[in-house]
């Protein structure tokens, strides 16, 4: 019989490459990890790991089992939470992953309201940008992922969430950002083509891809001098006169744009912000409550 604890240990070994590193990650000893892996191999009747130098390498069977482990563990989590709710346990736990501008705007209001309504519910927060956050959800590493995608973006984004429960939250418009002494600082709005000759400061990989796509649609390729996932850093670089940028409106809400001016971008470019979860987890009361409070926070933000 395959046990959930053995699957968690196998995933840790696959991620870290050794029994000792997996033990440190899980808070147990190297012999305990070795013993659990032997028990798991006995259960499945075939080797799952082989030693390659100083590292442990997955066999073909081990790779197959790790691929399925995320779905199995997520299903077990859903079952545990639902059974606890049916049994009358007024508590729950939710692992939430969010991108930074969502963490600083939507998440605080949502979690404060959730705690007030359900004091026994515990929520943990980790930050990651999509598509990494979405993969964390599919791998069973979180229960809810706050994510975004750009309207009309190239690269097959439209079907990337088809296997997930999607809770639409907000349509977030992008804005232009220029230094306060820039020739367009007082314009109020700007066509992206007017910034064709400027040096650019770009954001996360998905945002950089969208920036290049929009600029190329306007007939130019942006010269990106700086790239950073940190929105205050983008604002700081623009304020220092080192370039121009495009940021989501939601990011501006949590950053004071000193020495920079915010301009309406023409034509409008928007990103769709959603909360995602797995179909099995959507029925878990704590997860459903988290989705509801994120939706309420987004409605107030809008």
KOLLUM-90493 format. One line per field, with one value per atom (N, C-alpha, C): atom name; x, y, z. Coordinates in steps of 0.02 Angstrom, whole numbers, padded with zeros to 5 digits. Layout:
# KOLLUM-90493
atome	c(CA	...)
east	c(X	...)
north	c(Y	...)
up	c(Z	...)
This chain:
# KOLLUM-90493
atome	c(N	CA	C	N	CA	C	N	CA	C	N	CA	C	N	CA	C	N	CA	C	N	CA	C	N	CA	C	N	CA	C	N	CA	C	N	CA	C	N	CA	C	N	CA	C	N	CA	C	N	CA	C	N	CA	C	N	CA	C	N	CA	C	N	CA	C	N	CA	C	N	CA	C	N	CA	C	N	CA	C	N	CA	C	N	CA	C	N	CA	C	N	CA	C	N	CA	C	N	CA	C	N	CA	C	N	CA	C	N	CA	C	N	CA	C	N	CA	C	N	CA	C	N	CA	C	N	CA	C	N	CA	C	N	CA	C	N	CA	C	N	CA	C	N	CA	C	N	CA	C	N	CA	C	N	CA	C	N	CA	C	N	CA	C	N	CA	C	N	CA	C	N	CA	C	N	CA	C	N	CA	C	N	CA	C	N	CA	C	N	CA	C	N	CA	C	N	CA	C	N	CA	C	N	CA	C	N	CA	C	N	CA	C	N	CA	C	N	CA	C	N	CA	C	N	CA	C	N	CA	C	N	CA	C	N	CA	C	N	CA	C	N	CA	C	N	CA	C	N	CA	C	N	CA	C	N	CA	C	N	CA	C	N	CA	C	N	CA	C	N	CA	C	N	CA	C	N	CA	C	N	CA	C	N	CA	C	N	CA	C	N	CA	C	N	CA	C	N	CA	C	N	CA	C	N	CA	C	N	CA	C	N	CA	C	N	CA	C	N	CA	C	N	CA	C	N	CA	C	N	CA	C	N	CA	C	N	CA	C	N	CA	C	N	CA	C	N	CA	C	N	CA	C	N	CA	C	N	CA	C	N	CA	C	N	CA	C	N	CA	C	N	CA	C	N	CA	C	N	CA	C	N	CA	C	N	CA	C	N	CA	C	N	CA	C	N	CA	C	N	CA	C	N	CA	C	N	CA	C	N	CA	C	N	CA	C	N	CA	C	N	CA	C	N	CA	C	N	CA	C	N	CA	C	N	CA	C	N	CA	C	N	CA	C	N	CA	C	N	CA	C	N	CA	C	N	CA	C	N	CA	C	N	CA	C	N	CA	C	N	CA	C	N	CA	C	N	CA	C	N	CA	C	N	CA	C	N	CA	C	N	CA	C	N	CA	C	N	CA	C	N	CA	C	N	CA	C	N	CA	C	N	CA	C	N	CA	C	N	CA	C	N	CA	C	N	CA	C	N	CA	C	N	CA	C	N	CA	C	N	CA	C	N	CA	C	N	CA	C	N	CA	C	N	CA	C	N	CA	C	N	CA	C	N	CA	C	N	CA	C	N	CA	C	N	CA	C	N	CA	C	N	CA	C	N	CA	C	N	CA	C	N	CA	C	N	CA	C	N	CA	C	N	CA	C	N	CA	C	N	CA	C	N	CA	C	N	CA	C	N	CA	C	N	CA	C	N	CA	C	N	CA	C	N	CA	C	N	CA	C	N	CA	C	N	CA	C	N	CA	C	N	CA	C	N	CA	C	N	CA	C	N	CA	C	N	CA	C	N	CA	C	N	CA	C	N	CA	C	N	CA	C	N	CA	C	N	CA	C	N	CA	C	N	CA	C	N	CA	C	N	CA	C	N	CA	C	N	CA	C	N	CA	C	N	CA	C	N	CA	C	N	CA	C	N	CA	C	N	CA	C	N	CA	C	N	CA	C	N	CA	C	N	CA	C	N	CA	C	N	CA	C	N	CA	C	N	CA	C	N	CA	C	N	CA	C	N	CA	C	N	CA	C	N	CA	C	N	CA	C	N	CA	C	N	CA	C	N	CA	C	N	CA	C	N	CA	C	N	CA	C	N	CA	C	N	CA	C	N	CA	C	N	CA	C	N	CA	C	N	CA	C	N	CA	C	N	CA	C	N	CA	C	N	CA	C	N	CA	C	N	CA	C	N	CA	C	N	CA	C	N	CA	C	N	CA	C	N	CA	C	N	CA	C	N	CA	C	N	CA	C	N	CA	C	N	CA	C	N	CA	C	N	CA	C	N	CA	C	N	CA	C	N	CA	C	N	CA	C	N	CA	C	N	CA	C	N	CA	C	N	CA	C	N	CA	C	N	CA	C	N	CA	C	N	CA	C	N	CA	C	N	CA	C	N	CA	C	N	CA	C	N	CA	C	N	CA	C	N	CA	C	N	CA	C	N	CA	C	N	CA	C	N	CA	C	N	CA	C	N	CA	C	N	CA	C	N	CA	C	N	CA	C	N	CA	C	N	CA	C	N	CA	C	N	CA	C	N	CA	C	N	CA	C	N	CA	C	N	CA	C	N	CA	C	N	CA	C	N	CA	C	N	CA	C	N	CA	C	N	CA	C	N	CA	C	N	CA	C	N	CA	C	N	CA	C	N	CA	C	N	CA	C	N	CA	C)
east	c(00042	00000	00044	00030	00067	00039	00082	00061	00080	00037	00047	00114	00134	00197	00256	00250	00304	00308	00251	00251	00282	00268	00297	00373	00396	00469	00500	00467	00493	00499	00449	00453	00510	00521	00576	00644	00651	00714	00723	00670	00674	00694	00668	00681	00751	00777	00841	00899	00886	00939	00975	00955	00988	00943	00957	00919	00932	00995	01011	00979	00980	00949	00873	00845	00773	00755	00798	00785	00786	00834	00836	00774	00751	00692	00629	00627	00567	00572	00631	00640	00647	00678	00689	00760	00779	00847	00856	00919	00934	00914	00928	00907	00831	00793	00720	00697	00729	00712	00727	00787	00807	00759	00738	00693	00625	00600	00535	00539	00595	00602	00606	00639	00640	00570	00532	00463	00420	00430	00391	00409	00474	00495	00469	00465	00437	00363	00328	00256	00242	00282	00269	00302	00351	00382	00434	00462	00513	00555	00619	00661	00634	00637	00616	00674	00730	00788	00852	00899	00965	01017	01073	01125	01167	01178	01219	01270	01331	01381	01358	01353	01330	01255	01222	01151	01109	01045	00997	00958	00951	00917	00855	00800	00738	00744	00717	00708	00646	00633	00573	00510	00509	00451	00447	00505	00506	00480	00500	00476	00400	00374	00302	00265	00292	00259	00261	00317	00323	00274	00265	00218	00147	00129	00061	00054	00110	00107	00070	00080	00047	-00028	-00055	-00127	-00153	-00115	-00136	-00139	-00086	-00084	-00136	-00149	-00201	-00269	-00281	-00344	-00352	-00297	-00299	-00313	-00282	-00295	-00368	-00396	-00467	-00511	-00494	-00533	-00529	-00469	-00461	-00501	-00498	-00533	-00609	-00632	-00704	-00731	-00695	-00716	-00718	-00666	-00665	-00725	-00743	-00801	-00866	-00872	-00932	-00937	-00879	-00879	-00891	-00898	-00914	-00854	-00794	-00736	-00738	-00747	-00752	-00682	-00644	-00575	-00555	-00499	-00474	-00406	-00373	-00308	-00305	-00276	-00271	-00200	-00169	-00103	-00115	-00100	-00113	-00048	-00046	00012	-00013	00025	00004	00064	00051	00103	00108	00165	00178	00125	00103	00055	-00013	-00029	-00089	-00080	-00019	-00005	-00012	00004	00004	-00062	-00109	-00173	-00233	-00244	-00304	-00299	-00240	-00234	-00244	-00215	-00224	-00298	-00336	-00406	-00445	-00430	-00466	-00452	-00389	-00372	-00395	-00396	-00423	-00497	-00534	-00606	-00617	-00575	-00581	-00569	-00518	-00503	-00560	-00589	-00645	-00705	-00718	-00777	-00764	-00702	-00685	-00620	-00621	-00559	-00517	-00549	-00511	-00475	-00487	-00455	-00385	-00337	-00267	-00247	-00217	-00196	-00121	-00084	-00014	-00007	00043	00052	00123	00129	00193	00187	00241	00238	00271	00237	00263	00224	00258	00225	00198	00143	00124	00174	00186	00151	00177	00230	00258	00206	00166	00116	00063	00046	-00005	00022	00085	00116	00119	00131	00130	00062	00008	-00059	-00069	-00048	-00057	-00015	00042	00086	00066	00012	-00011	00027	00064	00104	00066	00006	-00037	-00109	-00156	-00227	-00262	-00237	-00265	-00206	-00212	-00160	-00193	-00168	-00188	-00143	-00173	-00134	-00163	-00127	-00151	-00129	-00163	-00141	-00165	-00131	-00146	-00197	-00244	-00296	-00264	-00280	-00254	-00181	-00153	-00081	-00068	-00010	00011	00040	00048	00082	00036	-00028	-00072	-00096	-00099	-00122	-00196	-00235	-00308	-00329	-00293	-00315	-00275	-00234	-00187	-00221	-00283	-00317	-00377	-00382	-00442	-00455	-00403	-00412	-00424	-00429	-00434	-00502	-00520	-00577	-00552	-00584	-00562	-00613	-00592	-00635	-00611	-00645	-00624	-00629	-00579	-00576	-00577	-00534	-00522	-00492	-00511	-00478	-00433	-00368	-00319	-00286	-00295	-00268	-00195	-00154	-00085	-00079	-00031	-00019	00054	00067	00135	00167	00233	00270	00331	00337	00393	00423	00487	00517	00479	00480	00441	00464	00526	00551	00548	00516	00509	00466	00478	00441	00366	00346	00275	00245	00283	00261	00194	00178	00115	00061	00071	00023	-00042	-00040	-00100	-00110	-00097	-00101	-00047	-00031	00023	00008	00021	00020	00087	00087	00150	00201	00178	00225	00264	00238	00274	00336	00342	00398	00447	00442	00481	00556	00580	00652	00679	00637	00657	00690	00736	00758	00701	00695	00638	00662	00619	00627	00570	00585	00534	00526	00469	00453	00466	00420	00427	00428	00450	00454	00389	00332	00269	00254	00269	00257	00304	00367	00414	00390	00366	00340	00282	00237	00180	00202	00251	00277	00305	00346	00375	00320	00270	00215	00178	00162	00125	00167	00231	00275	00283	00293	00300	00236	00179	00116	00112	00149	00152	00209	00245	00296	00367	00381	00451	00465	00529	00552	00583	00559	00585	00657	00696	00765	00761	00765	00757	00826	00837	00901	00901	00843	00839	00778	00783	00727	00726	00669	00662	00590	00581	00513	00486	00528	00510	00481	00416	00384	00412	00426	00458	00525	00561	00624	00612	00559	00541	00527	00486	00468	00531	00575	00636	00681	00687	00729	00700	00633	00601	00610	00599	00606	00676	00726	00795	00813	00763	00775	00809	00808	00845	00805	00741	00700	00627	00586	00513	00489	00427	00401	00326	00300	00228	00215	00170	00154	00078	00055	-00016	-00039	-00100	-00128	-00125	-00137	-00137	-00070	-00015	00051	00062	00034	00041	00005	-00049	-00089	-00047	00004	00043	00112	00126	00191	00182	00218	00215	00265	00240	00286	00323	00372	00411	00453	00453	00493	00473	00414	00388	00316	00293	00224	00189	00126	00085	00041	00042	00004	-00043	-00102	-00148	-00118	-00119	-00088	-00139	-00120	-00162	-00125	-00159	-00226	-00224	-00281	-00285	-00258	-00217	-00192	-00212	-00242	-00268	-00243	-00240	-00227	-00286	-00303	-00358	-00330	-00354	-00332	-00384	-00362	-00407	-00379	-00423	-00403	-00416	-00366	-00371	-00367	-00402	-00394	-00410	-00397	-00412	-00485	-00516	-00586	-00601	-00556	-00567	-00565	-00523	-00516	-00571	-00604	-00654	-00712	-00724	-00778	-00757	-00694	-00671	-00693	-00728	-00755	-00705	-00646	-00597	-00572	-00564	-00542	-00598	-00660	-00716	-00723	-00714	-00719	-00663	-00603	-00547	-00562	-00588	-00607	-00659	-00709	-00761	-00732	-00689	-00661	-00613	-00577	-00536	-00580	-00638	-00684	-00713	-00729	-00755	-00702	-00641	-00586	-00574	-00579	-00569	-00625	-00687	-00743	-00734	-00709	-00696	-00638	-00588	-00531	-00553	-00597	-00621	-00661)
north	c(-00060	00000	00063	00109	00172	00220	00245	00291	00363	00410	00480	00506	00485	00509	00486	00426	00402	00443	00463	00505	00573	00601	00666	00661	00606	00596	00585	00546	00534	00600	00643	00708	00750	00746	00784	00759	00693	00665	00685	00682	00701	00775	00817	00889	00907	00871	00890	00849	00787	00746	00701	00702	00658	00646	00591	00575	00626	00647	00694	00762	00786	00850	00846	00790	00781	00779	00747	00745	00815	00856	00925	00963	00954	00990	00968	00905	00878	00879	00895	00896	00828	00781	00714	00692	00633	00610	00575	00570	00534	00460	00425	00355	00347	00396	00392	00398	00442	00450	00385	00357	00295	00239	00234	00181	00188	00250	00260	00245	00261	00246	00170	00134	00061	00032	00060	00036	00050	00109	00126	00080	00067	00022	-00049	-00070	-00136	-00137	-00081	-00077	-00081	-00047	-00046	-00103	-00135	-00194	-00180	-00120	-00103	-00045	-00040	00016	00082	00132	00200	00248	00232	00275	00235	00265	00235	00289	00268	00316	00331	00396	00418	00468	00443	00485	00499	00563	00582	00595	00589	00605	00543	00549	00497	00516	00470	00482	00438	00466	00429	00378	00318	00271	00291	00254	00270	00263	00212	00203	00260	00282	00338	00401	00414	00474	00472	00413	00406	00420	00393	00402	00475	00509	00580	00622	00604	00642	00639	00582	00574	00596	00606	00619	00683	00737	00801	00794	00760	00750	00707	00655	00610	00648	00687	00724	00778	00812	00863	00831	00772	00737	00717	00695	00677	00737	00795	00856	00875	00871	00887	00841	00776	00728	00742	00757	00771	00832	00885	00947	00937	00903	00893	00849	00797	00752	00790	00833	00872	00919	00949	00994	00957	00897	00856	00834	00820	00798	00855	00916	00972	01011	01000	01038	01106	01158	01226	01257	01230	01252	01231	01255	01237	01268	01247	01276	01284	01339	01355	01380	01352	01375	01418	01482	01531	01553	01555	01582	01641	01696	01756	01790	01828	01871	01934	01970	02024	02079	02106	02161	02137	02074	02046	02038	02018	02009	02074	02130	02194	02231	02207	02243	02199	02147	02105	02060	02030	01978	02005	02061	02083	02094	02127	02139	02074	02028	01965	01923	01918	01876	01906	01973	02005	01989	01993	01978	01903	01861	01789	01772	01802	01789	01813	01870	01895	01849	01822	01778	01707	01683	01614	01614	01630	01636	01572	01515	01453	01434	01470	01455	01484	01443	01465	01469	01525	01535	01551	01516	01533	01566	01610	01647	01638	01623	01620	01658	01689	01728	01691	01694	01667	01697	01708	01735	01676	01687	01636	01636	01579	01515	01471	01493	01452	01438	01489	01480	01429	01429	01382	01311	01302	01236	01213	01259	01242	01214	01244	01220	01150	01139	01072	01019	01039	00992	00980	01011	01000	01040	01092	01132	01191	01205	01256	01238	01274	01260	01312	01374	01429	01468	01484	01524	01587	01644	01707	01718	01725	01726	01778	01789	01835	01812	01837	01829	01891	01906	01966	01952	01998	01991	01993	01944	01943	01925	01897	01880	01821	01822	01766	01711	01652	01599	01549	01547	01494	01503	01565	01575	01560	01564	01558	01490	01437	01371	01345	01386	01361	01343	01365	01351	01306	01272	01234	01177	01151	01096	01120	01187	01215	01251	01262	01304	01376	01419	01488	01535	01576	01627	01696	01726	01792	01844	01887	01937	02009	02024	02094	02100	02153	02171	02231	02220	02269	02302	02368	02405	02423	02418	02439	02514	02545	02617	02629	02687	02706	02743	02738	02771	02805	02870	02908	02952	02972	03017	03084	03117	03178	03235	03232	03284	03262	03207	03182	03229	03230	03274	03260	03199	03180	03177	03200	03192	03226	03280	03315	03298	03247	03232	03201	03166	03132	03063	03057	02992	02988	02928	02919	02858	02864	02806	02771	02705	02669	02682	02698	02713	02777	02822	02884	02870	02810	02792	02746	02743	02694	02703	02764	02776	02777	02764	02768	02703	02707	02646	02622	02556	02528	02490	02491	02449	02399	02334	02283	02242	02207	02170	02095	02055	01982	01954	01891	01863	01867	01852	01857	01929	01976	02047	02072	02048	02068	02044	01982	01956	01996	02016	02057	02126	02156	02221	02218	02168	02161	02152	02112	02100	02165	02204	02266	02316	02322	02369	02349	02285	02262	02274	02270	02286	02359	02402	02474	02490	02439	02450	02458	02440	02445	02391	02378	02331	02370	02362	02403	02385	02436	02425	02419	02358	02346	02349	02403	02412	02377	02374	02344	02299	02244	02199	02178	02186	02168	02150	02100	02081	02126	02170	02212	02278	02289	02349	02414	02417	02478	02492	02439	02449	02480	02456	02485	02560	02577	02647	02688	02660	02694	02707	02658	02666	02719	02719	02770	02839	02843	02907	02936	02892	02914	02934	02930	02951	02900	02837	02785	02751	02770	02740	02749	02717	02718	02647	02640	02573	02571	02511	02498	02452	02472	02431	02423	02368	02362	02415	02438	02487	02461	02396	02366	02374	02372	02380	02451	02500	02570	02584	02547	02558	02550	02508	02494	02526	02568	02600	02675	02715	02787	02805	02828	02840	02907	02910	02970	02985	03048	03071	03037	03009	02978	02998	02996	03015	02956	02945	02891	02918	02884	02905	02849	02869	02821	02797	02731	02701	02693	02712	02704	02660	02609	02585	02548	02538	02505	02434	02416	02347	02324	02266	02243	02172	02156	02087	02063	02000	01968	01936	01957	01929	01880	01820	01767	01732	01696	01648	01579	01535	01468	01416	01361	01303	01241	01183	01119	01101	01065	01046	01011	00966	00931	00978	01029	01075	01129	01140	01194	01181	01118	01101	01104	01115	01119	01186	01186	01248	01305	01290	01343	01372	01330	01354	01396	01372	01409	01478	01480	01544	01591	01564	01606	01635	01595	01620	01675	01666	01716	01782	01779	01841	01875	01837	01867	01904	01874	01906	01971	01970	02030	02085	02066	02115	02145	02104	02129	02176	02162	02206	02274	02274	02338	02375	02339	02370	02402	02367	02393	02456)
up	c(00000	00000	00000	-00045	-00048	00004	00048	00100	00081	00102	00084	00111	00171	00200	00158	00129	00086	00021	-00006	-00066	-00052	00006	00023	00028	00057	00063	-00006	-00049	-00116	-00155	-00149	-00184	-00157	-00092	-00062	-00087	-00092	-00118	-00191	-00231	-00301	-00308	-00264	-00268	-00245	-00194	-00163	-00188	-00212	-00240	-00191	-00127	-00079	-00019	00017	00077	00132	00139	00193	00182	00119	00104	00112	00091	00100	00174	00215	00287	00317	00296	00321	00301	00239	00216	00253	00273	00306	00382	00408	00480	00511	00474	00501	00484	00505	00496	00429	00408	00345	00349	00405	00410	00405	00432	00428	00355	00317	00247	00209	00222	00189	00205	00268	00288	00253	00248	00215	00141	00109	00038	00026	00071	00065	00072	00119	00129	00068	00037	-00022	-00081	-00090	-00144	-00133	-00070	-00055	-00073	-00059	-00074	-00148	-00188	-00261	-00298	-00265	-00294	-00347	-00348	-00398	-00372	-00391	-00369	-00395	-00352	-00370	-00375	-00341	-00338	-00350	-00384	-00391	-00375	-00347	-00331	-00393	-00406	-00461	-00434	-00419	-00385	-00315	-00297	-00231	-00228	-00284	-00287	-00298	-00279	-00292	-00355	-00401	-00464	-00468	-00494	-00501	-00557	-00545	-00600	-00640	-00694	-00733	-00691	-00648	-00604	-00554	-00528	-00481	-00513	-00575	-00611	-00619	-00635	-00644	-00579	-00524	-00460	-00437	-00448	-00430	-00471	-00535	-00577	-00549	-00521	-00495	-00422	-00388	-00316	-00300	-00341	-00327	-00327	-00379	-00383	-00326	-00309	-00254	-00188	-00173	-00110	-00107	-00164	-00165	-00151	-00181	-00168	-00096	-00065	00005	00049	00032	00070	00066	00005	-00004	00038	00037	00076	00150	00175	00247	00268	00228	00245	00242	00191	00184	00240	00257	00311	00377	00388	00450	00454	00398	00398	00411	00380	00391	00464	00493	00563	00612	00587	00631	00655	00626	00646	00613	00652	00626	00620	00574	00563	00493	00472	00406	00396	00344	00327	00251	00231	00160	00146	00094	00072	00010	00017	-00036	-00068	-00134	-00171	-00212	-00210	-00246	-00278	-00331	-00360	-00317	-00318	-00269	-00266	-00323	-00319	-00293	-00302	-00271	-00196	-00176	-00104	-00065	-00098	-00062	-00066	-00107	-00116	-00101	-00139	-00130	-00070	-00060	-00008	00063	00083	00153	00171	00128	00143	00146	00098	00097	00158	00179	00236	00302	00306	00367	00375	00320	00322	00336	00307	00319	00392	00422	00492	00537	00520	00561	00557	00498	00488	00512	00505	00522	00562	00625	00664	00667	00658	00661	00597	00544	00480	00477	00460	00456	00382	00363	00294	00294	00253	00242	00173	00166	00104	00079	00015	-00019	-00085	-00108	-00169	-00228	-00285	-00347	-00405	-00460	-00520	-00561	-00598	-00647	-00705	-00736	-00727	-00671	-00635	-00582	-00527	-00510	-00457	-00478	-00542	-00567	-00564	-00579	-00574	-00501	-00455	-00384	-00364	-00391	-00377	-00404	-00466	-00496	-00461	-00434	-00400	-00327	-00304	-00236	-00185	-00206	-00159	-00131	-00157	-00128	-00143	-00112	-00120	-00164	-00161	-00201	-00231	-00295	-00328	-00356	-00336	-00365	-00426	-00485	-00547	-00595	-00649	-00700	-00769	-00820	-00889	-00927	-00981	-01019	-01074	-01081	-01132	-01201	-01243	-01311	-01316	-01263	-01264	-01310	-01341	-01383	-01339	-01367	-01330	-01297	-01315	-01290	-01219	-01194	-01125	-01117	-01169	-01163	-01135	-01151	-01128	-01069	-01038	-00988	-00922	-00910	-00847	-00856	-00913	-00927	-00877	-00845	-00798	-00726	-00717	-00650	-00640	-00577	-00561	-00561	-00602	-00611	-00581	-00533	-00503	-00527	-00576	-00600	-00543	-00539	-00486	-00512	-00560	-00576	-00646	-00682	-00744	-00728	-00732	-00708	-00768	-00774	-00831	-00819	-00871	-00867	-00877	-00844	-00850	-00868	-00899	-00915	-00857	-00852	-00798	-00829	-00818	-00846	-00791	-00797	-00748	-00745	-00687	-00678	-00724	-00747	-00793	-00867	-00879	-00947	-00989	-01054	-01099	-01099	-01080	-01080	-01010	-00960	-00890	-00876	-00911	-00899	-00947	-00988	-01042	-01018	-00962	-00937	-00968	-01033	-01066	-01119	-01140	-01189	-01232	-01297	-01341	-01335	-01331	-01318	-01373	-01434	-01488	-01476	-01433	-01417	-01374	-01348	-01305	-01341	-01407	-01445	-01437	-01430	-01426	-01355	-01306	-01236	-01213	-01164	-01129	-01084	-01076	-01039	-00977	-00927	-00867	-00869	-00870	-00877	-00813	-00809	-00748	-00755	-00727	-00725	-00796	-00805	-00873	-00913	-00881	-00917	-00936	-00891	-00905	-00960	-00959	-01012	-01080	-01082	-01145	-01171	-01126	-01146	-01170	-01136	-01156	-01227	-01240	-01307	-01360	-01344	-01391	-01407	-01355	-01366	-01405	-01387	-01423	-01496	-01508	-01578	-01617	-01583	-01616	-01635	-01599	-01614	-01662	-01684	-01735	-01711	-01649	-01626	-01575	-01565	-01513	-01457	-01396	-01341	-01323	-01307	-01283	-01207	-01181	-01109	-01077	-01038	-01003	-00935	-00902	-00836	-00832	-00795	-00784	-00711	-00678	-00608	-00593	-00549	-00528	-00474	-00447	-00389	-00413	-00400	-00425	-00395	-00330	-00304	-00338	-00357	-00393	-00462	-00496	-00561	-00553	-00503	-00492	-00475	-00434	-00416	-00476	-00520	-00580	-00627	-00635	-00676	-00644	-00578	-00543	-00548	-00554	-00561	-00632	-00677	-00745	-00789	-00769	-00805	-00860	-00866	-00918	-00905	-00946	-00938	-00926	-00906	-00890	-00899	-00901	-00899	-00841	-00796	-00737	-00732	-00701	-00687	-00638	-00646	-00600	-00528	-00519	-00453	-00418	-00458	-00429	-00404	-00440	-00420	-00355	-00341	-00281	-00217	-00219	-00158	-00159	-00210	-00215	-00225	-00187	-00198	-00252	-00311	-00367	-00361	-00317	-00308	-00370	-00390	-00447	-00512	-00515	-00576	-00586	-00647	-00663	-00696	-00675	-00701	-00757	-00814	-00873	-00895	-00919	-00949	-01015	-01025	-01084	-01140	-01201	-01260	-01311	-01340	-01322	-01256	-01227	-01162	-01165	-01116	-01109	-01040	-01035	-00971	-00957	-00893	-00873	-00831	-00840	-00804	-00741	-00683	-00619	-00594	-00575	-00554	-00493	-00459	-00408	-00436	-00429	-00457	-00402	-00412	-00368	-00408	-00379	-00411	-00401	-00447	-00439	-00373	-00351	-00288	-00228	-00232	-00176	-00173	-00229	-00231	-00183	-00165	-00119	-00046	-00032	00037	00066	00124	00150	00159	00185	00196	00131	00080	00014	-00017	-00014	-00042	-00009	00058	00093	00072	00061	00038	-00030	-00075	-00142	-00136	-00093	-00084	-00059	-00010	00018	-00031	-00071	-00123	-00174	-00191	-00238	-00209	-00144	-00112	-00109	-00094	-00092	-00161	-00213	-00281	-00301	-00280	-00296	-00263	-00202	-00168	-00202	-00224	-00257	-00323	-00359	-00423	-00414)
